[in-house]
Amino acid sequence: MQRRMGAIVSVFEVRSDPLGNKSFSAFREMMDVYIEMCGRELKQGRDFVTGGIKPTAADIERIEAAFTKAFGVAPGELKAGD
């Protein structure tokens, strides 16, 4: 499953890079963080599908930065209709 997710990220990267839209590339960054978290859980003998994942402070920081890059606001500042 982790290889499949990596393949999806690769296709997404190939298709999004020519766009030149930095905010769009943030989605790939979020996928990268998620796949790294899944990989850590597998190495610990856990199943990330049923057991979930546990982000570190660094993971959360990277996800929040990518979210802000994608949407122009921090995760807690996003409001409907903005």
N, CA, C and O atoms as a GROMACS GRO file, in nm:
protein
  328
    1MET      N    1   0.083  -0.119   0.000
    1MET     CA    2   0.000   0.000   0.000
    1MET      C    3   0.087   0.125   0.000
    1MET      O    4   0.055   0.225  -0.065
    2GLN      N    5   0.197   0.119   0.073
    2GLN     CA    6   0.285   0.235   0.078
    2GLN      C    7   0.345   0.264  -0.059
    2GLN      O    8   0.361   0.380  -0.096
    3ARG      N    9   0.377   0.161  -0.134
    3ARG     CA   10   0.428   0.180  -0.271
    3ARG      C   11   0.322   0.243  -0.359
    3ARG      O   12   0.352   0.331  -0.440
    4ARG      N   13   0.199   0.200  -0.344
    4ARG     CA   14   0.089   0.258  -0.422
    4ARG      C   15   0.075   0.406  -0.392
    4ARG      O   16   0.058   0.488  -0.482
    5MET      N   17   0.081   0.441  -0.264
    5MET     CA   18   0.069   0.582  -0.227
    5MET      C   19   0.184   0.662  -0.286
    5MET      O   20   0.165   0.775  -0.332
    6GLY      N   21   0.304   0.605  -0.286
    6GLY     CA   22   0.418   0.672  -0.345
    6GLY      C   23   0.399   0.693  -0.495
    6GLY      O   24   0.438   0.796  -0.549
    7ALA      N   25   0.339   0.594  -0.561
    7ALA     CA   26   0.312   0.607  -0.704
    7ALA      C   27   0.211   0.719  -0.731
    7ALA      O   28   0.225   0.793  -0.828
    8ILE      N   29   0.112   0.730  -0.645
    8ILE     CA   30   0.012   0.837  -0.660
    8ILE      C   31   0.079   0.973  -0.645
    8ILE      O   32   0.051   1.065  -0.722
    9VAL      N   33   0.166   0.985  -0.547
    9VAL     CA   34   0.238   1.111  -0.527
    9VAL      C   35   0.322   1.144  -0.650
    9VAL      O   36   0.328   1.259  -0.692
   10SER      N   37   0.388   1.044  -0.706
   10SER     CA   38   0.471   1.066  -0.825
   10SER      C   39   0.388   1.117  -0.941
   10SER      O   40   0.427   1.212  -1.009
   11VAL      N   41   0.273   1.054  -0.964
   11VAL     CA   42   0.186   1.099  -1.074
   11VAL      C   43   0.137   1.240  -1.045
   11VAL      O   44   0.134   1.325  -1.135
   12PHE      N   45   0.098   1.266  -0.922
   12PHE     CA   46   0.051   1.400  -0.886
   12PHE      C   47   0.161   1.503  -0.910
   12PHE      O   48   0.134   1.611  -0.961
   13GLU      N   49   0.283   1.469  -0.873
   13GLU     CA   50   0.396   1.560  -0.891
   13GLU      C   51   0.419   1.590  -1.039
   13GLU      O   52   0.438   1.705  -1.077
   14VAL      N   53   0.418   1.486  -1.122
   14VAL     CA   54   0.439   1.504  -1.265
   14VAL      C   55   0.330   1.591  -1.326
   14VAL      O   56   0.357   1.675  -1.412
   15ARG      N   57   0.208   1.572  -1.282
   15ARG     CA   58   0.097   1.647  -1.339
   15ARG      C   59   0.088   1.788  -1.283
   15ARG      O   60   0.037   1.877  -1.351
   16SER      N   61   0.134   1.812  -1.162
   16SER     CA   62   0.119   1.945  -1.101
   16SER      C   63   0.240   2.035  -1.125
   16SER      O   64   0.224   2.157  -1.126
   17ASP      N   65   0.358   1.980  -1.143
   17ASP     CA   66   0.478   2.062  -1.160
   17ASP      C   67   0.470   2.159  -1.277
   17ASP      O   68   0.510   2.274  -1.262
   18PRO      N   69   0.419   2.118  -1.394
   18PRO     CA   70   0.414   2.212  -1.506
   18PRO      C   71   0.319   2.330  -1.483
   18PRO      O   72   0.326   2.430  -1.554
   19LEU      N   73   0.230   2.318  -1.387
   19LEU     CA   74   0.134   2.425  -1.362
   19LEU      C   75   0.200   2.552  -1.310
   19LEU      O   76   0.153   2.662  -1.336
   20GLY      N   77   0.307   2.536  -1.238
   20GLY     CA   78   0.376   2.653  -1.182
   20GLY      C   79   0.300   2.721  -1.070
   20GLY      O   80   0.329   2.835  -1.036
   21ASN      N   81   0.204   2.652  -1.012
   21ASN     CA   82   0.125   2.709  -0.904
   21ASN      C   83   0.178   2.653  -0.772
   21ASN      O   84   0.155   2.537  -0.739
   22LYS      N   85   0.248   2.737  -0.696
   22LYS     CA   86   0.310   2.690  -0.572
   22LYS      C   87   0.207   2.642  -0.470
   22LYS      O   88   0.234   2.548  -0.395
   23SER      N   89   0.090   2.703  -0.467
   23SER     CA   90  -0.010   2.660  -0.370
   23SER      C   91  -0.059   2.519  -0.403
   23SER      O   92  -0.092   2.442  -0.313
   24PHE      N   93  -0.064   2.485  -0.531
   24PHE     CA   94  -0.108   2.351  -0.571
   24PHE      C   95  -0.005   2.247  -0.530
   24PHE      O   96  -0.041   2.135  -0.494
   25SER      N   97   0.122   2.282  -0.535
   25SER     CA   98   0.227   2.187  -0.497
   25SER      C   99   0.222   2.154  -0.348
   25SER      O  100   0.280   2.054  -0.305
   26ALA      N  101   0.154   2.235  -0.270
   26ALA     CA  102   0.143   2.210  -0.126
   26ALA      C  103   0.068   2.079  -0.097
   26ALA      O  104   0.092   2.015   0.005
   27PHE      N  105  -0.022   2.040  -0.186
   27PHE     CA  106  -0.093   1.914  -0.166
   27PHE      C  107   0.004   1.797  -0.173
   27PHE      O  108  -0.009   1.700  -0.098
   28ARG      N  109   0.101   1.805  -0.264
   28ARG     CA  110   0.203   1.700  -0.272
   28ARG      C  111   0.285   1.697  -0.144
   28ARG      O  112   0.320   1.590  -0.095
   29GLU      N  113   0.315   1.814  -0.089
   29GLU     CA  114   0.390   1.820   0.036
   29GLU      C  115   0.313   1.753   0.149
   29GLU      O  116   0.372   1.681   0.230
   30MET      N  117   0.182   1.775   0.155
   30MET     CA  118   0.100   1.710   0.258
   30MET      C  119   0.098   1.560   0.238
   30MET      O  120   0.104   1.484   0.336
   31MET      N  121   0.092   1.514   0.113
   31MET     CA  122   0.096   1.370   0.085
   31MET      C  123   0.229   1.311   0.128
   31MET      O  124   0.233   1.202   0.184
   32ASP      N  125   0.338   1.383   0.104
   32ASP     CA  126   0.471   1.335   0.144
   32ASP      C  127   0.478   1.313   0.295
   32ASP      O  128   0.529   1.212   0.342
   33VAL      N  129   0.425   1.408   0.370
   33VAL     CA  130   0.427   1.396   0.516
   33VAL      C  131   0.344   1.276   0.560
   33VAL      O  132   0.386   1.199   0.647
   34TYR      N  133   0.227   1.260   0.500
   34TYR     CA  134   0.141   1.148   0.536
   34TYR      C  135   0.208   1.014   0.509
   34TYR      O  136   0.203   0.923   0.592
   35ILE      N  137   0.272   1.001   0.393
   35ILE     CA  138   0.339   0.876   0.359
   35ILE      C  139   0.455   0.849   0.454
   35ILE      O  140   0.476   0.735   0.494
   36GLU      N  141   0.529   0.952   0.492
   36GLU     CA  142   0.637   0.935   0.589
   36GLU      C  143   0.582   0.886   0.724
   36GLU      O  144   0.641   0.798   0.786
   37MET      N  145   0.470   0.944   0.768
   37MET     CA  146   0.409   0.900   0.894
   37MET      C  147   0.366   0.755   0.885
   37MET      O  148   0.386   0.678   0.979
   38CYS      N  149   0.306   0.715   0.772
   38CYS     CA  150   0.264   0.576   0.753
   38CYS      C  151   0.384   0.483   0.757
   38CYS      O  152   0.377   0.376   0.818
   39GLY      N  153   0.492   0.522   0.694
   39GLY     CA  154   0.613   0.441   0.694
   39GLY      C  155   0.668   0.419   0.834
   39GLY      O  156   0.713   0.310   0.866
   40ARG      N  157   0.663   0.522   0.916
   40ARG     CA  158   0.709   0.507   1.055
   40ARG      C  159   0.622   0.408   1.130
   40ARG      O  160   0.673   0.328   1.208
   41GLU      N  161   0.493   0.412   1.108
   41GLU     CA  162   0.403   0.321   1.178
   41GLU      C  163   0.427   0.177   1.133
   41GLU      O  164   0.420   0.085   1.215
   42LEU      N  165   0.454   0.156   1.005
   42LEU     CA  166   0.480   0.020   0.956
   42LEU      C  167   0.608  -0.035   1.017
   42LEU      O  168   0.614  -0.154   1.051
   43LYS      N  169   0.708   0.048   1.032
   43LYS     CA  170   0.834   0.003   1.088
   43LYS      C  171   0.819  -0.038   1.234
   43LYS      O  172   0.898  -0.116   1.286
   44GLN      N  173   0.717   0.014   1.299
   44GLN     CA  174   0.693  -0.021   1.438
   44GLN      C  175   0.601  -0.143   1.449
   44GLN      O  176   0.557  -0.179   1.559
   45GLY      N  177   0.572  -0.206   1.335
   45GLY     CA  178   0.487  -0.324   1.336
   45GLY      C  179   0.340  -0.293   1.351
   45GLY      O  180   0.262  -0.379   1.394
   46ARG      N  181   0.301  -0.173   1.317
   46ARG     CA  182   0.161  -0.133   1.327
   46ARG      C  183   0.100  -0.121   1.190
   46ARG      O  184   0.170  -0.102   1.091
   47ASP      N  185  -0.030  -0.133   1.184
   47ASP     CA  186  -0.104  -0.116   1.060
   47ASP      C  187  -0.166   0.023   1.063
   47ASP      O  188  -0.259   0.048   1.140
   48PHE      N  189  -0.115   0.114   0.979
   48PHE     CA  190  -0.162   0.251   0.983
   48PHE      C  191  -0.306   0.263   0.932
   48PHE      O  192  -0.373   0.361   0.963
   49VAL      N  193  -0.354   0.164   0.856
   49VAL     CA  194  -0.490   0.171   0.804
   49VAL      C  195  -0.590   0.154   0.918
   49VAL      O  196  -0.686   0.230   0.929
   50THR      N  197  -0.569   0.054   1.001
   50THR     CA  198  -0.664   0.030   1.110
   50THR      C  199  -0.621   0.098   1.240
   50THR      O  200  -0.706   0.133   1.322
   51GLY      N  201  -0.492   0.117   1.259
   51GLY     CA  202  -0.442   0.175   1.383
   51GLY      C  203  -0.424   0.326   1.382
   51GLY      O  204  -0.401   0.387   1.486
   52GLY      N  205  -0.434   0.385   1.264
   52GLY     CA  206  -0.414   0.529   1.254
   52GLY      C  207  -0.267   0.566   1.260
   52GLY      O  208  -0.180   0.479   1.270
   53ILE      N  209  -0.241   0.693   1.254
   53ILE     CA  210  -0.104   0.743   1.259
   53ILE      C  211  -0.090   0.845   1.370
   53ILE      O  212  -0.188   0.907   1.412
   54LYS      N  213   0.032   0.862   1.416
   54LYS     CA  214   0.058   0.957   1.525
   54LYS      C  215   0.162   1.059   1.476
   54LYS      O  216   0.281   1.030   1.474
   55PRO      N  217   0.116   1.178   1.438
   55PRO     CA  218   0.211   1.278   1.388
   55PRO      C  219   0.299   1.334   1.500
   55PRO      O  220   0.256   1.348   1.614
   56THR      N  221   0.422   1.364   1.464
   56THR     CA  222   0.511   1.432   1.557
   56THR      C  223   0.486   1.581   1.546
   56THR      O  224   0.412   1.627   1.460
   57ALA      N  225   0.548   1.656   1.633
   57ALA     CA  226   0.537   1.802   1.628
   57ALA      C  227   0.591   1.855   1.494
   57ALA      O  228   0.536   1.949   1.437
   58ALA      N  229   0.698   1.793   1.445
   58ALA     CA  230   0.755   1.834   1.316
   58ALA      C  231   0.658   1.803   1.201
   58ALA      O  232   0.647   1.882   1.107
   59ASP      N  233   0.588   1.689   1.209
   59ASP     CA  234   0.489   1.655   1.106
   59ASP      C  235   0.379   1.760   1.103
   59ASP      O  236   0.341   1.808   0.996
   60ILE      N  237   0.329   1.794   1.219
   60ILE     CA  238   0.220   1.892   1.229
   60ILE      C  239   0.265   2.027   1.175
   60ILE      O  240   0.190   2.095   1.106
   61GLU      N  241   0.386   2.064   1.206
   61GLU     CA  242   0.440   2.192   1.157
   61GLU      C  243   0.448   2.192   1.004
   61GLU      O  244   0.412   2.291   0.940
   62ARG      N  245   0.494   2.082   0.946
   62ARG     CA  246   0.504   2.072   0.799
   62ARG      C  247   0.366   2.072   0.734
   62ARG      O  248   0.346   2.134   0.630
   63ILE      N  249   0.271   2.003   0.795
   63ILE     CA  250   0.135   1.999   0.740
   63ILE      C  251   0.070   2.137   0.748
   63ILE      O  252   0.007   2.182   0.652
   64GLU      N  253   0.086   2.204   0.861
   64GLU     CA  254   0.028   2.338   0.875
   64GLU      C  255   0.090   2.436   0.776
   64GLU      O  256   0.020   2.521   0.721
   65ALA      N  257   0.221   2.425   0.753
   65ALA     CA  258   0.288   2.514   0.656
   65ALA      C  259   0.235   2.487   0.515
   65ALA      O  260   0.210   2.580   0.439
   66ALA      N  261   0.218   2.360   0.479
   66ALA     CA  262   0.166   2.326   0.347
   66ALA      C  263   0.021   2.370   0.332
   66ALA      O  264  -0.019   2.419   0.226
   67PHE      N  265  -0.058   2.354   0.436
   67PHE     CA  266  -0.197   2.397   0.434
   67PHE      C  267  -0.205   2.548   0.411
   67PHE      O  268  -0.283   2.595   0.328
   68THR      N  269  -0.123   2.622   0.484
   68THR     CA  270  -0.122   2.767   0.470
   68THR      C  271  -0.079   2.807   0.328
   68THR      O  272  -0.133   2.901   0.270
   69LYS      N  273   0.017   2.734   0.275
   69LYS     CA  274   0.064   2.760   0.138
   69LYS      C  275  -0.048   2.733   0.037
   69LYS      O  276  -0.064   2.807  -0.060
   70ALA      N  277  -0.125   2.627   0.060
   70ALA     CA  278  -0.232   2.589  -0.032
   70ALA      C  279  -0.352   2.684  -0.025
   70ALA      O  280  -0.407   2.721  -0.129
   71PHE      N  281  -0.391   2.722   0.095
   71PHE     CA  282  -0.515   2.797   0.111
   71PHE      C  283  -0.496   2.945   0.149
   71PHE      O  284  -0.592   3.021   0.151
   72GLY      N  285  -0.373   2.983   0.178
   72GLY     CA  286  -0.347   3.123   0.210
   72GLY      C  287  -0.381   3.163   0.352
   72GLY      O  288  -0.367   3.280   0.389
   73VAL      N  289  -0.426   3.071   0.432
   73VAL     CA  290  -0.456   3.095   0.574
   73VAL      C  291  -0.414   2.973   0.654
   73VAL      O  292  -0.405   2.862   0.601
   74ALA      N  293  -0.390   2.993   0.782
   74ALA     CA  294  -0.355   2.882   0.871
   74ALA      C  295  -0.478   2.792   0.889
   74ALA      O  296  -0.590   2.839   0.873
   75PRO      N  297  -0.458   2.663   0.922
   75PRO     CA  298  -0.571   2.571   0.934
   75PRO      C  299  -0.685   2.620   1.023
   75PRO      O  300  -0.802   2.602   0.989
   76GLY      N  301  -0.654   2.682   1.134
   76GLY     CA  302  -0.759   2.728   1.225
   76GLY      C  303  -0.829   2.855   1.180
   76GLY      O  304  -0.928   2.896   1.240
   77GLU      N  305  -0.778   2.918   1.075
   77GLU     CA  306  -0.835   3.045   1.028
   77GLU      C  307  -0.927   3.029   0.907
   77GLU      O  308  -0.988   3.127   0.862
   78LEU      N  309  -0.939   2.907   0.854
   78LEU     CA  310  -1.022   2.885   0.736
   78LEU      C  311  -1.169   2.893   0.773
   78LEU      O  312  -1.215   2.827   0.867
   79LYS      N  313  -1.243   2.974   0.699
   79LYS     CA  314  -1.387   2.992   0.726
   79LYS      C  315  -1.465   2.971   0.598
   79LYS      O  316  -1.416   3.000   0.489
   80ALA      N  317  -1.586   2.921   0.611
   80ALA     CA  318  -1.672   2.899   0.495
   80ALA      C  319  -1.704   3.033   0.428
   80ALA      O  320  -1.731   3.133   0.495
   81GLY      N  321  -1.700   3.033   0.297
   81GLY     CA  322  -1.736   3.153   0.222
   81GLY      C  323  -1.625   3.253   0.203
   81GLY      O  324  -1.644   3.354   0.135
   82ASP      N  325  -1.507   3.226   0.262
   82ASP     CA  326  -1.396   3.322   0.244
   82ASP      C  327  -1.328   3.300   0.111
   82ASP      O  328  -1.232   3.370   0.078
   0.00000   0.00000   0.00000
